[in-house]
């Protein structure tokens, strides 16, 4: 369900999904974009060249 500009970068390994285990279940912790960590509620911006994270 990601927009095309984001899904292309997920395929190129620029965006990585980070999971953690809670009570034996694997849950999404956030998304790593370069050196920044985007968590639920944050906004991801794309300016045509770079992705950046805006905190909530």
Backbone bond lengths (Angstrom), bond angles and torsions (degrees), N, CA, C in turn:
res aa  C-N    CA-C-N  psi(-1)  N-CA   C-N-CA  omega(-1)  CA-C   N-CA-C  phi
1 X - - - 1.445 - - 1.525 111.92 -
2 X 1.320 117.76 7.13 1.468 120.43 -179.43 1.523 110.04 -76.09
3 X 1.332 116.80 150.08 1.465 119.65 174.45 1.528 110.03 -62.18
4 X 1.334 116.45 157.54 1.464 120.71 -175.40 1.532 112.46 -58.22
5 X 1.349 118.06 -40.50 1.462 120.46 -177.92 1.522 111.70 -63.94
6 X 1.344 117.45 -28.91 1.461 120.65 178.62 1.522 110.88 -84.82
7 X 1.317 117.33 -40.10 1.465 119.80 -178.20 1.525 111.72 -64.31
8 X 1.322 118.67 -32.40 1.466 121.74 176.30 1.529 109.87 -63.04
9 X 1.320 117.87 -40.49 1.452 121.00 -179.42 1.523 112.96 -74.52
10 X 1.323 117.34 -28.52 1.463 120.30 175.51 1.525 108.57 -64.87
11 X 1.341 117.57 -40.18 1.455 121.65 178.38 1.519 112.18 -66.34
12 X 1.328 117.79 -28.67 1.457 122.02 -178.83 1.522 113.32 -89.46
13 X 1.302 118.21 9.09 1.469 124.06 178.19 1.520 113.90 64.04
14 X 1.328 118.67 21.88 1.458 121.35 173.58 1.526 109.01 -79.12
15 X 1.317 115.88 -34.79 1.456 122.44 -179.98 1.526 108.16 -105.22
16 X 1.343 116.76 129.50 1.460 121.21 179.86 1.523 109.35 -124.54
17 X 1.313 116.43 136.75 1.452 122.25 178.42 1.523 109.15 -90.19
18 X 1.333 117.01 130.51 1.462 123.24 -177.58 1.529 108.37 -109.06
19 X 1.321 116.24 125.86 1.459 122.43 -179.35 1.520 109.93 -116.24
20 X 1.328 116.50 156.91 1.452 121.71 171.25 1.522 108.64 -139.78
21 X 1.322 116.23 160.52 1.467 121.44 -176.50 1.512 109.63 -101.05
22 X 1.337 115.95 125.27 1.461 122.83 177.80 1.527 107.37 -126.00
23 X 1.320 116.91 117.46 1.461 122.81 179.99 1.524 112.32 52.24
24 X 1.336 116.36 40.11 1.451 121.52 176.85 1.523 114.67 83.15
25 X 1.323 118.09 -3.03 1.463 121.48 179.44 1.530 109.44 -109.16
26 X 1.312 115.91 139.00 1.462 120.63 178.14 1.521 109.45 -85.12
27 X 1.336 117.09 125.60 1.462 121.79 -178.65 1.520 109.78 -126.03
28 X 1.328 116.03 149.11 1.456 121.36 178.80 1.519 109.66 -71.51
29 X 1.320 116.87 123.76 1.456 122.14 178.62 1.524 110.44 -90.52
30 X 1.325 116.33 -39.84 1.455 121.20 -179.37 1.510 111.02 174.03
31 X 1.300 115.66 -170.44 1.452 122.49 -179.42 1.520 108.14 -125.76
32 X 1.328 116.58 129.14 1.456 120.95 178.92 1.525 108.18 -96.59
33 X 1.334 114.88 125.71 1.459 122.18 177.83 1.519 106.37 -119.62
34 X 1.315 115.56 103.21 1.465 119.22 -174.29 1.512 109.39 64.94
35 X 1.311 118.08 -115.58 1.469 122.00 178.93 1.526 112.29 -104.40
36 X 1.345 117.99 -2.06 1.459 121.70 -178.67 1.525 110.83 -97.32
37 X 1.325 116.11 146.91 1.456 122.24 178.27 1.520 109.22 -109.61
38 X 1.336 116.83 120.86 1.466 121.66 176.28 1.524 108.18 -99.84
39 X 1.319 116.26 127.52 1.451 121.83 178.49 1.523 109.25 -108.11
40 X 1.308 116.30 171.95 1.456 120.98 179.98 1.521 109.23 -59.30
41 X 1.329 116.32 130.57 1.451 122.25 -179.02 1.516 113.12 101.84
42 X 1.342 117.92 -17.86 1.459 121.29 177.76 1.532 109.69 -78.38
43 X 1.323 115.84 161.98 1.458 122.01 179.43 1.512 109.27 -111.71
44 X 1.333 116.61 134.88 1.458 121.94 177.41 1.519 107.89 -103.92
45 X 1.342 116.32 126.52 1.461 122.12 -179.49 1.520 109.67 -110.57
46 X 1.327 116.10 144.55 1.454 122.61 176.61 1.517 107.65 -128.90
47 X 1.343 117.70 119.74 1.465 120.90 -176.45 1.525 112.92 -100.42
48 X 1.314 117.94 13.83 1.456 122.09 -178.39 1.514 112.67 102.83
49 X 1.342 116.55 -21.65 1.461 121.04 179.19 1.526 112.33 -127.70
50 X 1.330 116.15 -37.96 1.462 119.70 -172.80 1.520 112.00 -131.19
51 X 1.319 114.93 152.80 1.462 122.37 172.48 1.516 107.89 -99.24
52 X 1.330 117.11 142.78 1.457 121.22 175.16 1.522 108.78 -142.05
53 X 1.335 115.15 160.22 1.464 121.93 -177.28 1.513 109.33 -113.19
54 X 1.331 115.92 132.59 1.462 121.41 174.39 1.521 107.75 -111.58
55 X 1.313 115.57 123.54 1.474 120.58 -179.21 1.518 111.12 -67.87
56 X 1.317 115.91 151.31 1.465 121.03 -179.78 1.493 112.11 -69.54
